Each structure stands twice: as structure tokens, then as C-alpha cells.
Amino acid sequence: MKYLLDTNVVSEIQKKKPNPQVVAWFSVVHYSQLHISCITIGEIRKGMLKLSKNDSVASLKLKKWLEELIIDYNERILNIDKEICEEWGELMSIDGTNAIDALNSCTKQNKTI
């Protein structure tokens, strides 16, 4: 089985005191089953740049973590293509779902995750 991790799940494991259930789940899932979306990279970068205005130390830590995340997930980073965008547009026309969540959902369905 493959899993597309949402940004909040990827971020949770990096906290000083992560949710024990998330930690437990990560301990039983094989690393090769885990994927992230290119959207996750964008969301983390957004957070990093927002932090840089007020907390350069935290921003640099986030930057280093993002660089490591990109290396670690390398071939398991899913990109958005035309088909995903078409599905996303259709979903957004009928559903009031958060745009980012809907895009991740379409990515998951299209990439058979």
C-alpha cells in the first residue's frame, strides 16, 4: 500500500513532542510506501518564508529540514499534471473543499496512491 502524506502529518513528526499515534503509525509503515506532493514542498516553503520575517533561526531550521525532506523523498514526490488539474477543477466546481486538500485528493486518485 502507498500513502500520500498531508503536510500536517509530515510536519507533526518533526515537532519536539509529536502526537504519539502519528509516531506509532510511522514506526509500522515502510518508508518506501510514503509519498508527498509537490504541494507539501510549497506549503513548507511558504511557512519558512513567513517565519524569516520574524524568526530567522527558526526559518533556517525549516529551510534545512525542507532540503532534507526533498532529498529523502526524492523519487516519491508527486507532481501535479494536466489530468490532476482537470479533476481538481471538476471537484472544486461541485464541492466547497479546501483548494489544497482537493488538489491533494486528486493527486492521490490520479497517481493511484
N, C-alpha and C positions, 0 to 999 in steps of 0.2 A: 504494500500500500504506500502511496505517496501523499505527502501533506504540503499544502501551501500555507505557510505561516503568515499570519497577520502581523503588522508592525508592532502592535502592543504585546504579542506573545514573544517576539524576538527581543523586544526591549525589556520585558519582565525578567528574563533570565540574567540580565546584566545588572539588575538592581542589587543594592547591598543586602537587602532582605527580600528575595524573590518569593512569590507565592509557592508554598510547599507542593501544591498539586501540580503546578507547572514544572517545577524541578523534577518531581517524580515522573511525570509524563516524558520529559526529555531523557530521563535515565533508561527508559524502556524502549524508546524508538531509535531505530538505527539511523545514524547520521545521513546516510545516502537517501533516506526516504524524505528528508526535509528540503523544501524549496522555499524561495522567497520571490516576490515580484519586484520588478524594477521600481514599482511604486513605493515599496518599502525603502529603497535607497533614497528616493526623492523626499519621503517624509522625514527620514532621519537627517538628511542634509538640511532640510528646512529648519528642523529643530536646532541643529548645530549653528546655522547662520543667525537664527533669532537669539540664541544664547550668546553669541560672540559680541553682541552689543552691550551686555551687562556682566558677563562672566566668561572671560577669555580662557581661564583654566578649564572650566567645565566644557567649553566649546572645543578646546584642543583634545580633551579626553574623548569626546564624542566623535571628533574627526578621526582619531586613531582607531577607535572601535569600528567606525564605518569602513575604514580602509581594510581592517582585518576581516570584517564581515564579507566584503566583496571578494577578498582572496579565498576565504573559507567556503563560500557558496559558489564561487566561480561558475561552473557549468550548470549550477542549479538555480540560477537567477532567470526567471521567466520574463520575457519581453512581451510587450503589447503589440499586436499586429492588426491588420485591417479587419480580419474576421472578428477579433475580440472587440474592436471599436464598433463594429456593426451590431453585435449582440448587446453591447453596453448601451448604445443609442436606443435600441428597441426596449431594453429593460427600463431605462430612465424615462421613456415616454409613457410607461404604464405603471410604474412603481415609484414611490417617493423615497426610495432608499438613498442613503448617503452615497454620493457620487464615487468616492474612493472605494467604499465597500462593494458597490455594484461592479466596479471595474475589476476588483479582485475576484469577485464571484464569476464574472465572465471569463477571466483568465483561467481560473480553476476548471471551469467546464470545457473551455476550448482546448486546453493543454492536457486534458484527461488526467487531472490530478485527483 
